[in-house]
């Protein structure tokens, strides 16, 4: 049995160069970047080199980049830090969308329920898109913060963050973007974009788990979430993960250098996967969830509804066949919850109950898809015939 990893939107295999960079540091003499001796200075130098490299890749100043433990911390820090600072200016209204990652949605709900902020949760259309006009209409004089993700982690839909950001900044609110799924695929020049805060994660781009970053544009109202030290310009206390940060920088450098050929290749994988499933199962039994326009769709994510089948049954059988995929939903008490993103898109129960997300990346090939598609077709036929 061949194994196929089609869950890169959850986490990616580490790139060998990122592994090499981290192992080199882990086998070294160690060093705390806050220490004044030679070992500490060496660690601080590695952190600074990584910061310079990553900030250059996303088009911001090194001092605007803060390292974190990952996307969830970056999102929490951005939302709570900006909301707290803005409330001191008389702003206590937050706007987000129903299709955000739970790291954003749950944090916004916590700010509403525990910190007495007002919260507006905007709908999305059948493709998972947020209407920039609806965002503009939701803005108020006391709006503190707006958080809209760039690329959706479940269906791959890209949002029009440029249009949204211009409207948000025009009224003096802070605009946060969750860019965890888009880093390495989308070219960013943050110094030229209407974005105040942007979240990133290393393990979505071939880097290590447990490392991320938060872009904080100079002058953005912000208060630290973690206290206890002067690291990260006093914005995030705690000893830095030197090896992880260096691995993050190495992985992103590879992404930047390979982006021009990687994106078309991933798009080719995505299109071929859809063709194989439609040909083997029948186009009338397959529905693709997400945006139909490639300009508004991430190239590596394809969310498929297998009409007449159940998500949980498909995932269990795919796993037994050596195919790693996802539902895009949370696992609670051993049973799958329906995806809040697909619910927000108002999909029919038939599409909602049968959706599976496949996502591609490092190591996946067109030849591999042929083999995996035969297994998926056989699984779908077997389940359908049993029913």
N, C-alpha and C positions, 0 to 999 in steps of 0.2 A: 504493500500500500504506500502510495506517495503522499507526503504531507504538503499542504499548501497553506501559507500564512497570508490571509486576505483581511487582516484587521489592523492595518497600519494607522488608521485614524484613532485607534485606542493607544497603541504604542508602536514604535518602529524598532527593528533590530538595530543595534548600535553599529555605526560605520567602523570598520577596522582601524582607520586612522584616529578616530575619537578614542577607541579602546587603547591604542598604542600611546597616545598622549597621556591618558589618565594613568595607565600602568607605570609609565616612566616617572610620574610624580609620586604615585603611591609607593614605589620602591625606593624613592629618594629619602633624604634625611628628615623630611617633614619641615614644618615651619608654620607659625601663626602669623598672618598678615598684619597683626597689630603689634607684634614684637619688634623691638628696635635692633636686635642683633642680626647677623648676616643671614641666618636662616629665615627670620621673619621678613627681612627686606627682599629676599629671593621670592618668598610666597607672595608678597605684595606686588612685586614686579610681574609675576605670572597673572595675577588678577587684573592688573592694569593693562597688560598686553591683550588679554581676552576682552576687556571692556572696550579698548580702542578698536579691536577687530570687529566686534559685534555692532558697536555704534556706527562704524563706517559702513557696515553692510546694510543697516536700516536707515542711514541718513540722519543721524542725530549727533549731538555732542556727547562725548564720553560721560560728562557729569550729569547727563539726563537719564542715564541708564543705571538702574538699581537691580542687583541680583537677588533672587528669591529662591524658594524651594520648588517652584513650579507654577503652572498656570492657575491653580486654585488659590494659592497664596497671593499671586499677583492680582487676581480679580478681587479677592477680599480686601487686600491692602488698598487698591485703587478706589474701590467703592466706599469703604468706611473712611479712609483717609481724606478723600475729597469731600464726602458728604459732611463729615465733622467740621472741616475747615469752612465749608460754604455756609453751614448753619450759623456760624459766628457773624456772617454777613447778612443774616435774615433770610436765607434761602433754605427751604426744607422740603422741596418737592423733587421727586426722582421719577425718571421716565426710562422704561426698558421695554422689551418685547416678550411675547409669550413663548418664543422659540429659542431663547437664550439657554446656554449651558446652566445646569443647576448651580454651579459655582457663582454665577451672577444672579440668577433668579432667587435662590435661597438667601443670598446675602441681602438683596434688595428687600425681600420679605422680612428678614430679621430687622433691618433698619426701620421698616414700617411698624412691625409688631413690638419691638423692644425699645426703639429709640424715637418713636413717634414721628417719623417722616411720613409724608404723604407719597403714595406710590401710584403711578399710572402704568399699567401693563398693556401695551399696544398689541393688536392682532396682527397676524401675517396672512398672506393670501394662500391659495392652493399650492403655490410653489415654495412657500416658506419665506417669501420676500416681505420686507418691511417697507411701507410706502413713506418716502421722505416727507410728503405733504402731511401725512397723519402725524409724523413726529413734530413738524412745525406747528401744526394745530394744537398739539398737546402742551407746547411750551407756555410757561407763565412767567410773570416777573419774578416769582420766588423759586423758579426751577433751579435746583442746585447742580444736578447731574443727570446726564443721559448716557446709558450704556447699551450699545448695539454691537453685536459680534460682526466680524468681517465675513468669515466663512463658516457655515453651519456644520457642526461635527456629525450630524446624522444624515442629512440629505445633500450637503455640499453647496447649498445656495449661497451666492455672494451678495452682500448688501452694498448699497450705494453710500458708502461711508463719507465720501467727499461732499455730496449734497446734504447729507444729514449733519455733518460736522459744521458746515458753513452756517446752517440755521441755528444750531446750538450755540456756537461761539458768538453769533450776532447779538444774543441776549445776555451774554455774560455767564452762561452756564458752562460747566466742565463736560467735555465729551470723552468718554472711555470706550475703547474698542478691544474686545477679546480677539486677538489675532493668533491664537494657539494653532489653529488648523491651516493658516495661510502663510506663516513664516517659512521662508525657503522656496515658496512657490510664487508668491507675489512680490514684485519689486517695490520696496518702500523708500521714500525720501521724506522722512517724518518732519524735517525742518520746513517742508513746503506744504504739509498737509494740515487740514483743520482738525487735528487730533491732539488732545491734551495728555491722555493716558492710554498706553497700549500694553497688553499682556502677552507674554510669550512663554513657551515651554520647550526644553531641550529634547525631551524624549519623543517628540513628534517629528523630529528632523534627523534622526540617526544619532542623537546625543544621549547622555545618561538620564535615567529617571532621577527625580529629586532635585532638579535644578531648573530655574526659570529666570525670567527678567521682567521688569516693569519699566517702561519708558514714562518719564515724568517731565513734560515740557517745562522749560525754565519759566518761573512765574506762576505755575499752576497752584491754586490753593490746595494744600495737602498737609496732613498731620500723620506722623508715624503710627503704625499699628503695634509694632514690637519695640519695647524699650529695654535699656540695660547696657548699652554700649554705644560707641561713636562710629561703628562701621557704616559703610554705604552713606557717607556724608550725614550721619546721624538720622538716617531715614529708616534703617532696619538694623537693629542690634543683633549681634550674634557672630561667632566666628565663621568666616566665609568657607565654603566648600571649594577649596582651591582646585583639586583634581576635577571635580564636576564642572566647574566654571570653565576650566581649560578645555575639557571635552566638549562642552557646549560650543565654545568658539571654533574648535576644530571642525565640528559637524556643520556649523553654519557656513564656514568658509567653503567647504565642499559643496554645499547646496547652492551657494552663490555662483561658484565657478561652473557648476553643471546645470544651472537652472534653464538655460536656453535649449538644451537638448532633453532635459528631464521632463519638463512640462508637456511637450508634444508626445513624448513616449508614454507618459501616464495616461494622457488623453486617448492614445491609441489602444492601450490596455483596456480602458473603460469601455470604449466603443465596441471593441472586439468581444468583450465579456457579454455585453447586452445582445450582440448579434448571435452569439453561441447559445445563450439561454432562449432567445426568441425562436431560433431555428429548432432547437431540441425539444422545447416544452410547448411552443406555440405562442405566437405574438398575442393571441387573444387571452392567454392565461398569464401574461407577464405585464406588469405596469411599473414604469420607472417613476419614482417619487423624487421631486426636486425641480430645478428650473430647466426648461427645454432649450434655452439659449446658452450655448457654451460660454458666452461672455459673462454670464452670471452663474457659472457652475464650476466648482473645483474639479480639477482633472482626475483626482485619484479616488473619489468617493462615488459609489453607485448604490442607491437604495432601491431594492426591488421588492414588489409585492407579488407573491406567488398565489394568485387567486384560487380560492378553494382549499388552501392548505393553512396550517397554523404555524406561526413563527416559532413557538417553543419546540414543536415536533421537527421542523426543518433544522433548527440549530443543533438539536440533539443528534440527529442523523448525520448532519454535516461534520460534527465533531468526531463521531465514530468513524467517519470516512476519512479523517485526517485533514479536514478543511476548517480553518479557523475563520469565522465570520462573527457578526454581532447583530443584536436587535436594535441597538441604539437606546435601549431602555435600561432602567435600574433593576437590579435583582433584590427583591425584598422578601424576606422570610421564605426563601427557596422558590418563589414563583415570580414569573416575569410580569412587570407592570407594563401597561401600554405606554408607548412613547409619548411624552408630553409634546414633543415637536410635531409629530404626525397628527396628534389631536388638535394642536393649534392650527394646523393646515386644513382642518375640517375634512379629512379624508373619510371615505365611506368605511363602515365597519369591516367590509371584506378586505379592503386595502390595509387598513390599520392592523388587523389581526394576522396578516400574512407577510409583513415587511421584514426583510433581512438586509443588513448593510454589509457590503463588501468594499474594502478599501485597499489600494495597492501601493507599492513602493519598492524600496531596495530589495533586489533579488528576484522579483516577479518577472516572468517572461511570457511572451505570446504562446510559446510551446506549452508552458505550464497551464495556461488557461484552457487549452484544448483538452488536456487530461482531466482537469478539475471540472470542466463543464460536463463531460460525459458522466462523471460521478453525480453531479447535481441533478442532471436530467434523470438518471436512474433512481435517485432518491425520491424526486418529485413523482415519478411514475409509480413507484412502489407504495408511497403513502396514499396517493390518489386511488390506486386499485384496492388498497386495504379498506378505504372508506366506502 
